[in-house]
Amino acid sequence: MEEKYGHYNDDDDTEKKNRLGMNVVFGMIMIAIYLGMAYLLLFTSLFSNLYDIVRYIMGGVFAVYGVFRGYRLFVGMK
């Protein structure tokens, strides 16, 4: 009788699916954080102690990066 040691293919596929699911959830949470920060910087007075131009630049960067991460997450799920 032959004994196998190490990783098996069927367990490896399940682990990859679980890891992919966690990456998708983490990616969505990070996208929400980036877009939320962009909203707070651009449309509220929460960060009114910063100069307006700094708030707008930082808000724009957060918004663009959030959209970029969303695109990468969408393409990576295919």
C-alpha positions as CSV (number, residue, x, y, z in Angstrom):
1,M,0.0,0.0,0.0
2,E,1.4,3.4,-1.0
3,E,1.3,6.3,1.5
4,K,1.2,9.9,0.4
5,Y,2.7,12.7,2.4
6,G,2.3,16.4,1.9
7,H,-0.4,18.4,0.2
8,Y,-3.2,16.9,-1.7
9,N,-4.9,18.5,-4.7
10,D,-8.4,18.5,-3.4
11,D,-7.5,20.2,-0.1
12,D,-5.4,22.8,-2.0
13,D,-8.3,23.8,-4.2
14,T,-10.5,24.4,-1.2
15,E,-7.8,26.5,0.5
16,K,-7.3,28.6,-2.6
17,K,-11.1,29.3,-2.7
18,N,-11.2,30.3,0.9
19,R,-8.2,32.5,0.5
20,L,-9.7,34.1,-2.6
21,G,-13.0,34.8,-0.7
22,M,-11.1,36.4,2.2
23,N,-9.1,38.6,-0.3
24,V,-12.3,39.7,-1.9
25,V,-13.9,40.6,1.4
26,F,-10.8,42.5,2.6
27,G,-10.5,44.3,-0.7
28,M,-14.1,45.5,-0.5
29,I,-13.6,46.7,3.0
30,M,-10.5,48.7,2.0
31,I,-12.4,50.1,-1.0
32,A,-15.1,51.3,1.3
33,I,-12.5,52.9,3.6
34,Y,-10.8,54.7,0.7
35,L,-14.0,56.0,-0.8
36,G,-15.3,56.9,2.7
37,M,-12.2,59.0,3.4
38,A,-12.5,60.7,0.0
39,Y,-16.1,61.6,0.9
40,L,-15.1,62.9,4.3
41,L,-12.3,65.0,2.9
42,L,-14.3,66.4,0.0
43,F,-17.8,66.9,1.2
44,T,-17.7,67.4,5.0
45,S,-16.1,69.9,7.4
46,L,-14.5,67.2,9.5
47,F,-11.0,68.1,8.3
48,S,-11.5,71.8,8.3
49,N,-8.2,72.4,10.0
50,L,-6.4,71.5,6.8
51,Y,-6.0,73.9,3.9
52,D,-8.7,73.5,1.3
53,I,-6.3,72.6,-1.5
54,V,-4.7,69.9,0.6
55,R,-8.1,68.5,1.5
56,Y,-9.2,68.4,-2.2
57,I,-5.9,66.8,-3.4
58,M,-6.0,64.2,-0.7
59,G,-9.7,63.5,-1.3
60,G,-9.1,63.2,-5.0
61,V,-6.2,60.8,-4.4
62,F,-8.3,58.7,-2.1
63,A,-11.2,58.6,-4.6
64,V,-9.0,57.7,-7.6
65,Y,-7.2,55.0,-5.6
66,G,-10.5,53.6,-4.3
67,V,-11.8,53.3,-7.9
68,F,-8.5,51.8,-9.0
69,R,-8.7,49.2,-6.3
70,G,-12.3,48.4,-7.2
71,Y,-11.4,47.9,-10.8
72,R,-8.5,45.6,-9.8
73,L,-10.8,43.6,-7.5
74,F,-13.4,43.3,-10.3
75,V,-10.8,42.2,-12.9
76,G,-9.1,39.8,-10.4
77,M,-12.4,38.0,-9.6
78,K,-12.9,36.9,-13.2
